[in-house]
Amino acid sequence: MYTKNGDLPSPSGLAVPVRELNAGHRAAILEHFLLLEEEDRRLRFGTQTPDEVIEHYVENLNFDHDSVFAVFDADLKILGLAHLAYLPAQKNQALAAEFGVSVLEHARGHGVGTALLDRAATHSRNTRVETLYVHCLANNKSMMSLAQKAGMRVEFAYGDADAYLKLDPATSATLVTEVANAQWANFDYALKSNLKNTNDIWQWFLSHGVAKV
């Protein structure tokens, strides 16, 4: 559900469409990160993060190993982005994945972060991950609120915070839920894409005027 300008999800409780990304979305991912303010970059990456570091990070995203999810606005700009990084398998230890998320300032408070975490948790369960892990700065209030709301166990040490969520095994319900979410997100993206293309065409005609006979 979206507001009148079509930009932001509504907090009405209806599902926020979360789309899984691929390597073809690198430019959109980079644009999203570069729109983050300096403090938001620090909270997302744990340190001051100049443009060139972000560019290197995006170039090295491994879509064959990790999963990346996003919420798009009506102009197909990324409002919120989540990176689910699978941690190296350890002998006799449960498979774990690390969750990182960023949401543009004007999109906060509309359920974007929660939707991304829910999508990542469901995907983790369906790929046999048993522990979802978050590492961030202890003063990252948004992330801490999101983690605690999800029932994560949070530990603080030396200015950092680690949050853990033990996941139940996949069920037929989680498998169906992920398929349904993917279909809904793909439909939402296609609809926005068609509307954007139509608007772009009309804007072109309006800016160039109607050809005279």
FILUMZA-441308 format. One record per atom (N, C-alpha, C): residue in one letter; x, y, z. Coordinates in steps of 0.2 Angstrom, whole numbers, plus 5000, padded with zeros to 4 digits. Example, Ala and Ser with C-alpha at 12.3 -4.5 7.8 and 13.67 -1.06 7.14 Angstrom:
<nukes>
A506649725039
A506249785039
A506649845039
S506449895035
S506849955036
S506450005039
</nukes>
This chain:
<nukes>
M500449945000
M500050005000
M500450065000
Y500350114996
Y500750174996
Y500350244997
T500750294999
T500450355000
T500250384993
K499950444993
K499650474987
K500150484982
N500750504984
N501250514979
N501650454977
G501450394979
G501650334977
G502350314979
D502650354984
D503350344986
D503450294992
L503050304997
L503150265003
L502650215004
P502850155007
P502350105010
P501950135015
S501350115016
S500950135021
S501050095027
P500950125033
P501050085040
P500350045041
S499950035036
S499250005038
S499249935040
G499849905039
G499849835040
G499849785034
L499749815028
L499749775022
L500549765020
A500649715017
A501249685015
A501649745011
V502249755013
V502749795009
V503149745005
P503049754998
P503449714993
P504149714994
V504449664995
V505249654995
V505449614990
R505949644985
R506149604979
R506849584980
E507049524978
E507649494979
E508049524972
L508649544973
L509049574968
L509549534965
N509849554959
N510349514956
N510949564954
A511449544950
A511949584948
A511749644944
G511249634940
G510949684936
G510749744940
H510649744946
H510449794951
H511049834954
R511649824952
R512249854955
R512149934955
A511949964949
A511950034949
A511350064954
A510850024954
A510350054959
A510550044966
I510849994968
I511149984974
I511650034976
L512150054972
L512650104973
L512250174974
E511750184970
E511350244970
E511050254977
H510850194980
H510450194986
H511050214992
F511550184992
F512050194997
F512350264997
L512450294990
L512750354990
L512250414992
L511550394993
L511050444995
L511050445003
L511450395006
L511450395013
L511850455016
E511650485021
E511950545024
E512550515028
E513050555029
E513750535032
E513550495039
E513150515043
E513050475049
E512650405048
D512250405043
D511850345041
D512350295038
R512850315034
R513350275032
R513850245038
R513950285043
R514350265048
R513950215052
L513350225053
L512950175057
L512850105053
R512750115046
R512650055042
R513350015041
F513950045040
F514550005039
F515050005045
G514850045051
G515250045057
G515750085057
T515850125052
T516450175052
T516250225046
Q516650285046
Q516550335041
Q516650305034
T516250315030
T516250275023
T516250325017
P516850335014
P516750385008
P516550345002
D516350384997
D516050354991
D516450294988
E517150304988
E517550254985
E517550184988
V517450184995
V517350124999
V516650094997
I516150134997
I515550104995
I515550074988
E515850114983
E515950084976
E516250014976
H516750014980
H517149944981
H516649894984
Y516349914989
Y515849864992
Y515349834987
V515049884983
V514549864979
V514849824973
E515349834970
E515749804965
E515849724967
N515949714974
N516149654976
N515549614979
L514949634979
L514449594981
L514349534977
N514349474980
N514249414977
N513549384977
F513249394972
F512549374972
F512449294971
D512949264970
D512949194969
D512949154976
H513249194981
H513349174988
H512949204993
D512849264992
D512349304997
D511749324994
S511249344998
S510649374995
S510549444997
V510249484992
V510149554993
V509449564992
F509049604996
F508349624995
F508249694996
A507749714992
A507649794992
A506849804992
V506749864994
V506049894993
V506149954989
F505749954983
F505750014978
F505150064979
D505350124977
D504850174977
D504550174970
A504050224968
A503750224962
A504150234956
D504750264957
D505250284952
D505750234952
L505650174955
L506150114955
L506850134958
K506750184963
K507350194967
K507250154973
I507850134976
I507850084982
I507750134988
L507250114992
L507050154998
L507450115004
G507450045004
G507750005009
G508149955006
L508749935009
L509149875006
L509349835011
A509349765010
A509649725015
A510049675012
H510649665015
H511149615013
H511149555018
L511049495015
L511049435019
L511649395017
A512249405021
A512849375020
A512949305024
Y513049255020
Y513049185023
Y513749185026
L513849165033
L514449155036
L514849095034
P515449085034
P515849025033
P515548965037
A515448915034
A515248855038
A515748835043
Q515548825049
Q516048795054
Q515848725056
K516348685057
K516248615059
K515848615066
N515348575066
N514948565072
N514548625074
Q514548675070
Q514148735072
Q513548745067
A513048785070
A512448795065
A512648845060
L512348835054
L512448885049
L512148955051
A512549005049
A512349075051
A512349115046
A511949175046
A512049225041
A511949295044
E512349345042
E512349405045
E511849455041
F511449495044
F510949535041
F511249615042
G511249645036
G511349715037
G510849755033
V510649815035
V510049845032
V510149925032
S509949955027
S509950035027
S509250055024
V508950105027
V508350135024
V508450215024
L508250245018
L508350315017
L507950345022
E508150405024
E507850445030
E507050455029
H506850475023
H506150495022
H505750435021
A506050375021
A505650315021
A505550275027
R505850305033
R505850265039
R505150275042
G504950235047
G504350235050
G503750205046
H503950175040
H503350145036
H503450065035
G503850035040
G503849965040
G504349935035
V504749975032
V505249955027
V505749905030
G506049935036
G506549885039
G506249825041
T505749825044
T505349765047
T505249715041
A505049745036
A504849695030
A505449665027
L506049705027
L506649675025
L506949625029
L506849635036
L507049585041
L506649525040
D506049525040
D505549475039
D505749425033
R505849465027
R506049425021
R506649395022
A507149425025
A507849395026
A507749335030
A507349335036
A507249285040
A506949225037
T506449235033
T506049185030
T506549145025
H506949185021
H507449165016
H507949125020
S508149145026
S508649105029
S508449045032
R507849035034
R507548975036
R507448925030
N507248955025
N507248905019
N507848885016
T508448915018
T509048895015
T509548865021
R509148845026
R509448805031
R509848845036
V509848905036
V510148945041
V509848945048
E510248935053
E509948925060
E509948985064
T510449025063
T510549085067
T510649145062
L510249195063
L510249265060
L510649305065
Y511149345062
Y511549385066
Y511649455064
V511649495068
V511749575067
V512349595071
H512749635067
H513349665071
H513249745069
C513249785074
C513249855073
C513449895079
L513449965078
L513650005083
L513150005088
A513350015095
A512850005100
A512350065100
N512650125097
N512150185097
N511750185090
N511750125087
N511250125081
N510550105083
K510250155085
K509550145089
K509050115084
S509050135078
S508550105073
S508650025072
M509350005072
M509449935071
M509349895078
M509449935083
M509349895090
M508549895091
S508249945089
S507449935089
S507149885085
L507449875079
L507249825074
L507449755077
A508049745079
A508249685082
A507849665088
Q507749705093
Q507349695099
Q506549675097
K506349715092
K505649705090
K505549635087
A506049605084
A506049545081
A506249485086
G506349505092
G506449455097
G507249435097
M507649465095
M508349455095
M508649465102
R509149415103
R509549425109
R510149475108
V510149525112
V510649575110
V511249575116
E511849585114
E512449585118
E512849645116
F513049685121
F513449745120
F514149735123
A514649765119
A515349765121
A515749815118
Y516049855121
Y516549905119
Y516249945113
G515649975114
G515350015109
G515049985103
D515049915103
D514749875098
D514149835101
A513749815096
A513149765098
A513149715093
D512949655096
D512849595092
D512149565094
A511749555089
A511049525090
A511049455087
Y510649415090
Y510649345087
Y509849325087
L509649295082
L508949265082
L509049195080
K508849145084
K508849075083
K508149065078
L508349025073
L507749015068
L507548945068
D506848935067
D506648865067
D506748845060
P506748775059
P506848745052
P506248765047
A506448765041
A505948785036
A505348735036
T504748765035
T504148725034
T503848735027
S503348695026
S502948705020
S502648775020
A502448805025
A502248875026
A502748925024
T503348915027
T503848965025
T504048965018
L504048905015
L504248895008
L503648935003
V503048925005
V502448955001
V502549025002
T502649045009
T502649125010
T503249155006
E503749125005
E504349155001
E504149164994
V503849104991
V503649114984
V503149164983
A502649164988
A502049214987
A502349284988
N502849294992
N503149364993
N503549384987
A503949334984
A504249344978
A503849364972
Q503249334971
Q502849344966
Q502549414967
W502349434973
W502049494974
W502549554973
A503149544975
A503649594974
A503849604966
N503849544963
N503949554956
N503349584952
F502749574954
F502149604951
F502249674952
D502349694959
D502449764961
D502949804957
Y503549774956
Y504049804952
Y503849814945
A503549764942
A503349764935
A502849824934
L502349824939
L501849874938
L502149944939
K502649954943
K502950024944
K503350034938
S503649984935
S504049994929
S503650014923
N503049984922
N502650004917
N502350074918
L502150094924
L501950164925
L502450214924
K503050194926
K503650244925
K503750254918
N503750204914
N503950204907
N503350244903
T502750234906
T502250274903
T502250354904
N502450364911
N502550434913
N503150464909
D503650424908
D504250454905
D504050474897
I503650434894
I503450444887
I503050514887
W502550514892
W502150574892
W502650634894
Q503050634898
Q503550684899
Q503950704893
W504150664889
W504550674883
W504050714878
F503450694877
F502950724873
F502850794875
L502750804882
L502550874885
L503150914884
S503750894885
S504350934884
S504550954877
H504350904872
H504550924865
H503950954862
G503350954864
G502750974861
G502550924856
V501950934853
V501650894848
V501850924841
A502150874837
A502350894831
A501850924827
K502050984823
K501551014819
K501550984812
V500950974809
V500850944803
V501051004797
</nukes>
